[in-house]
Each structure stands twice: as structure tokens, then as C-alpha cells.
């Protein structure tokens, strides 16, 4: 679900804002959505919700940073 929201953000804002601004907004929305969904999943899985959400947020953030770094070098 977070990918859908983040994927629609650049499409919806692309014509109105600079590309760098849209990218930052999309990344923020994705990280917030990852945190919320993992926090809720942690409740149903019976694990520490906050710890689970932070772990997923860190992994997602590192993956996004790596992808962005690779893209910049091309």
C-alpha cells in the first residue's frame, strides 16, 4: 500500500512542483506509511510494535538511500 501512495505522489504533484521537491515528499510519505503499516502489523503479530516499525523504517530508509545513490551515479 505504501508503494501505491508513494507512486501516485509524483504523478499527482509532478506538474505543480519541482522534481526534487516531489521526490522528497514521496520519500517522506513512503516512510510514514511503512512505519504505520508495520506498527499495526506488529500489534497483530504480537511483537513490540514500536521496535518492529523502527526496524522496517530503517531498512526501508537504507534501501531508498542506496537506490537514490545508485541513480545519482548514472
N, C-alpha and C positions, 0 to 999 in steps of 0.2 A: 504494500500500500504506500509506503514512504517513497518508493521509486516512482509511482504514478503521480503523486503530488509534486515531487521534485521535477519530474519530467514535464509536467504541464506548466510549471512556473516560467521557464524560459519562453515557451510558446506564447503564454498569455502576456508576458511583460516585454517580450523581445522588441516590439515596435515602439515602445514608450521610453525605455531606459537604456543606457549604455550596456554593452555586453558584459563588462566586468562587474557592474552592479547587479545584473541579473544572475550572474554566476554566484556571487556572494549570497544573495537572497536564496537561491536554490540550495546551496550547501547548508545554510542555516536551517531552512525548512526540513531538509532531509535529516539532519542531525537531531532536531527536535522530535520529528516523527519516529526515528529509530529509538530514541530514549523513551517516548511514551509507549510505543508498542511493546518494547522489551520490559518496561516496568509492569505493564498489565500482564504480559506473559509470565513474568516471574511470580505474580500472585497465583495464577492458576497452576504453575509448575511446583509451587511450594518451596521456592528458593528465596533468598534475600532479594527483594525487588530492586532496591537501590543499587546493590552491588552488581546484579545482572545487567541492569540498564547502563551503568557506567562502563562495564566491560564491553558491551556491544557498542556504545558510543565511542570508546577509544579505538576499538578495532575498525569501526566504520570511518572514523576520522583519519586514522593512519592509512587505510586503503584509499580514501579520497585524496589525501595529500600525495600519496605515491602516484596515483593516476594523473593528478594535476602536474606533478614534477616531470613525469614521462612526456606528457603532452607539450609542456613548455620547451623541451629539448628538441622536438621535431621541427 
